[in-house]
């Protein structure tokens, strides 16, 4: 079953976007996959993306964005 894509213009302000980019840029690391034997995260040559995790209570801006995402979903 196909689900439509929802767009919420203005959900994040430019300042919030800049803040999230700034705090994540120093944490970005190549994406990994889960090794089926060990269950550990391991690098994979096929993955070309980068990611990072930011705790929801990292700071007030992130906490506010997290709260709005929670309310929306």
Secondary structure as GFF3:
##gff-version 3
##sequence-region A 1 73
A	DSSP	alpha_helix	14	25	.	.	.	ID=ss1
A	DSSP	beta_strand	29	30	.	.	.	ID=ss2
A	DSSP	beta_strand	32	34	.	.	.	ID=ss3
A	DSSP	beta_strand	41	43	.	.	.	ID=ss4
A	DSSP	beta_strand	50	51	.	.	.	ID=ss5
A	DSSP	alpha_helix	60	72	.	.	.	ID=ss6
###
